[in-house]
Amino acid sequence: MSVKKPNAFLNENAPPIDSQWVPSWTWSGNTKSVGAILDENKGVGLGFDFLRLFLSVVIVVDHCYQNFLGDRAPTFLVQPALYTILGIFFALSGFLVTGSAIRTMALPTFISFRIIRLAPALAVETILSALVIGPLVTTLPLHDYFSRPSFFTYFGNIVGHVQTVLPGVFAMHGEVDGTININLWTLKPEFCCYAFMALMMLTSSLTKIRMLALSCLFTVVILSLSIFHIYDPLNEHLRWHLLFYAFVLGSLFYLHRYSIPVHLGGCIASFVIAVLLLQPDDHRFAPLAVPFLVYVTVCLGMWRLPLWAMLKRGDYSYGIYLYGFPVTGMLVYFVPAIRNVWLLPPVALLATFTVAFASWHLIEKPALALRKRLFGKSKVIVHGGGE
């Protein structure tokens, strides 16, 4: 099959780059390709909404055990299972964001989409945490709280300068002393991934061949560093390297979506292999688990997974991500009796979902409506489209 030279992303009159890379064959029989399923559903992955929501819920439950109960988490929540969850999140992001980049075809539009989707809700969470939640749960006098440098720098979250602590908050819990929202640490690698995608767009490098070469390079480099113990891929401070790797592979899977079959047996086998490679006592081969995690993510995204009717009315996963930790902390702070293994997780989930529901309908959904007015409805896919 001959390959044409791709056009630049900033050329508005050029045909979509991705259309020039569609192979002349697809998977036949009962096994459909990822691309065929997306085409049948107008570009929407039917299972992505459920997947994001499920993973967000698991993270909230994990923080209940690990950070606020002091009890050992269930075996399915301990390392390296938590990396599996984060790896799936970033693989999903790479897959969907690449689709967004190809559909928008213009770098300014792509950047605007990212800002409008993430910034409004993040700004509200930052302001509420610093000005409302923080003063309520800090052990410091309010004068000291409002005068500490970390109070002022916390507002840097709004513009991408990530910080997870506020002066004296939740000081009654040793493991989270000063931490107002531990989830925000993943924003830094996420922003790095968006910058990488913007660079690929700017240089017209978002093609199968170049992304494949880059993915192979990442595999060799990260695996070599891991095998020779130059760094621990599951170390808390370096984990973002593998998250970025998952994002890149998610992007590669999107570009090859017409060549990737969606197969239940392959999905189960890939998950088992990933679990075997993510051994808690030997992290050397953790990078090899990432491609299998990406395949599992993409397969789950193509299936129509169950979702309650109420949950279909909005994408609440981002709100759960933003508010899960501070809401759980406030519950434990004001109602100490709730620190029960069986009581805290369901109550924290209910309270978090209530706040996420309000965040979606009052902040996120209106922001998306503004985006539609600015850029047109044809380029906006709210659910499962990654934009």
N, C-alpha and C positions, 0 to 999 in steps of 0.2 A: 504494500500500500504506500503510495507516494505521500509525502508530507510537505505541506506548504509552509513557508516561513511565516510565523505569527506576526500579527500587526501589533502596534503599540497600544497600550491601554488608553492613552490619552487621545487617541484618534477616534472621535465620536462617530465618524462615518464608516469606520471599519466594521466588518462582521465580527461577532463574538469569537474570541480566540479559541474557546473550547469547541466550537462547531468544526474547526479545522482538524481536531484531534479525535473525532468520533470514529472508532474502527468500523470497518465495513461488515462486521459480523457481531452477533450477540448470542448469548447462551440460549439454546433451544430446549425443547421438551418442557418438563415441569419445573426445571430450575431456571429462574429468571436472573438477569443481572441486576445489580444495584441501579444502574442507569435506566433500565427498562421500567423498574418499579417506580422510580422517581418520575419518569415521563408519564406513566399511567395516573399519577396523583398530582400532576401539575407542579412538579418539583418539590413536593412536600414529603418528608420522611414521616410516616404515620406513627412510628414508635418513639420519636425523639422527645416529644413533650412528656410522655410517661417516664422515659429514661431519666431526663433531667430532674423531674419531680421526685422520683424514687431515690436518686442519688443524694439530692438535697436533704431528704428526710433522713437517710442513713447518717449523714454528717451530723445533723442535729442530735440524733440518738447517741451517736458516738461521743459528742461533747458532753452530753448528760453524764455518761459513765466516766469518761476520762478526766474531765475537768471539774465537775461539780458534785459528784457522788463519792469520789475517792475509792470506789470499788473497781476491781479488775473488770475490764470490758469483756463482753462475750467474745469467744474465739474468732467469730467472723468479723470482728471490728478491729482487731489488733494489727500491727504492722506484720507483713507488708500488705495486708488487705486494704488498708487505707490508701496506700499508693495506687492500688488497682482502681479504686474509686476515682481518685484524682486523675489517673492516666486516662480513664474513660471520659471524664469531663473534657480534658484537653484534646483527646482524639475527636470527640464530637464537635468541639469548637473548631478544630482545624478543618474538618469536613464541611461544616456549615458555612464558616467564614469564607472558605474558598469559593463555594457556590455564590455567596454574596458578592465577592470580588468580581467574579466572572459576569454576573448579571448586571452589576452597576456599570462596569466598564470604564469608570472614571475615578481617579484617585481622590479628588475632593469629595465626591459623592460617597465613596466608601468610608472615608474618615468621618464624614458627617453622620453616616448611619451608626458607626460605632459610638460616637459621642452622644447622639440623641438616645440611643438604647441604654447606655450605661450611666451617663453622667447625672441626669436628673434624680434618679432614685438614690444613687451614691451620695450626691450632695445633701439630700434630705436626711439620709441615715447619718452622715457625718455631723450635720448640725444638731440633730436630735441627740446623738451620743454625747457630743461635747457640751451642749447647753442645757439638756434636760436630764438624760440618764446619768451622766457623769456627776453632776452636783448632788443627785439623789443617793448615789451609791459610794461616793468617795469617803474615806475616813479622815481626810484632811479638812481643816477649816476652809470655808469657801474662799476666803481671801487668798490663802495659799494655793488652792486649786486653780483659781483663775489667773494667778500670777506665774505659775510654773511654765517653763518653755515648752514642755510637751503638750500643754493645753493649746498653745498657739500653733505648733507644728502639726497638730492633728488635723487641722483644716486643710493641710496639704493633700489629704486623700482626694479632695475634690478635683485636683489638677494632676493626679497620678503620683504624688509623692507619698507613698504608702507608709502608714504608721498604725500600729494596732493597740497602743497603750495610751492611757490618760492618767493623770496624777492620782494615785491612791485608790483607784476603783477596785472593787471586789477584793479588798485586801484581806478579808476574812478567809479567803481560799488561797492557800499557799501556791497552788499550781497555776492560778490565773491572776496573781497579784499584779495589779496595774493594767492587765489586759482587758480592754473593753470589747474588742471584736477580733478574735484570733483568725477568723475566716479571711480577713482582708489581705493576709500575706500572699494569697494566690493571685491578687491583682497585678503584682509586679511581673511575674512570668506571663500573665495574660496580655499585659500591655506590650511586653517584648514580642510576643507572637503577632500582635496586630502591627507593630512596627516592621517586623519581618515581612508580613504580607504586603504592607504598603511599599516596601522596598522592591519586592518581587514584581508588583504592579508597575512601579515607576521605571524599572529596568526591562520591562516586557519579558520577564524570566519565568512567569507562571505557566510553564509548559511541562508536558509529561517527561521529556528527556532530561531537562534541567532539574526538575524536582526529584526524579529518580536518582540522578547522580548525587544530588545533595543528600538525599536520604541514605544512600550507600555510604557516603563520606561520614555522616553522623553515626551510622551503625559501627563503622570501623573505629572511629575515634573514641566514642563513648564506651564501646565494649573493651577496647584496649586499656583505657584508663581504669575501667572497673576490674578487669582480670588481674592487672598488675598492681591493684590496690592504690592507685594514685589518688583516687577519691572513692568514697562510699556513695553509690547512687541513691541510697535510701536515707542518707544523712539529712537531717532537717534543713541544713543551710544550703545544700547542693541539689536537693531533690528537683528543683526547677529545671535542671538540665534535661532530665528525662521527661518532664512535662512538656518542654519545648519540642523534644524529639517526638512525643506523641502527637503534638499539633502538626508537625511537619508531615508525619506519616498519614494523619487524617486528611491533610491537603492532597497528598499523593493518591490516596484512595479515591478521593472525589474525582480527580483528573482521570483515573483509570476505572471509573464506575461502570462503564459498559463492558469491561473485561472481568469484573469480579462477580462471581455467582453468590446468591444468597441461599445458603444451604444449612439446614438445622443441624445435621450431623457435623458439618465443618465448624459450625459455631460452638457446639458443645466440646468438640475436640480441641479447638483453639483455646477455649476457656480453661480446660484441664491442663493443657500445656503451659499456659501463662501462670497458673497457680503453681505448677511444679517448678517453673523457673524462678518464681518469686519466693525463694526459701528464706525464712526469717534469720537463719544463721549463716547464710552464704549468699551475698548480694552480687557476686561476680557476674552472673549471667542474667541479671535483672533486665538489662537493655534488650535482650533477645525476647523478652516477654511482651515488649511493646507492640510489635506488629500483630501478634495474636490478639492483644487487647483491642487494637484498632479494628480488626476484622469482627470481633464480637460486638463492638459498639455499632458498627455500620449495619450488621445483620439485625440487631435489635431495633435499630432505627427504621428498618424497612418493613417490619411486621406491625400489624395493627394491634398494639398492646392495649390492655384494658385501661379505661380512664373514666371516672365518674362524670356524669353529665355536668355537674357544677364545675368540675376541674377543667372542662373543655372550654369554659368561658374566658380563660385567661392563662397566661404563662406565669405561674406563681413561683417558679423555681428560683428566680433571681431575688425576689423578696425574701424567700426562706433563707437563701444564702446570706443576705445582708443582715437579717435580724435574728437569726436563730441563736447566735451566741449571746448577744446582749439581752434578749428577752429571757433566755434561760437563766442568765445571771441575776436578773432582776427578780425572777420568781424565787430563786434560792435566797436572795438577800432579804426580801420582805416577808417570805413565808418559809422559815427554816424547816418547819415540819414536813415540807414537801420533798425533802432530801431522802426519798425512798426509791429503791431500785425499780419498783413497779409503778410508782406514782409519777415521778418527775418526767420521764420520757413522754407519756401521752399528754400530760398537761402542757409541757413545753411545746410539743408539736401543735396542739390546738391553739395556744396563744400565739405562736409564731405564724401559723397559717392565717390567723385573723389579721395580724399586722401585714403579712404579705398580700392578703386579699385587698386591704386598703391601699397598699403601695401600688398594686397593679392598676386598680380602678381610678385612683386619684392622681397618680404621677406617671407611671409607665405607659399606660394605655393612651392618655392624652398626648404624651410625647410622641408616641408612634403615629397618632392621628395628625400631629403637626408635621411629621416626616412625610406622610402621605400627601399632605397639601403642598409641601415644598418640592417633592420629587416625583409625585404621581403614584397612583395605586399599582401600576404595572410592575414596579420594581420592589414592591414591599410584600414580603411573606411573613406574617406575624408568628404563626406556629410552625415549628419544625423547619423553618427556612434559614435560620441562622443570621437573619438580618436585623 
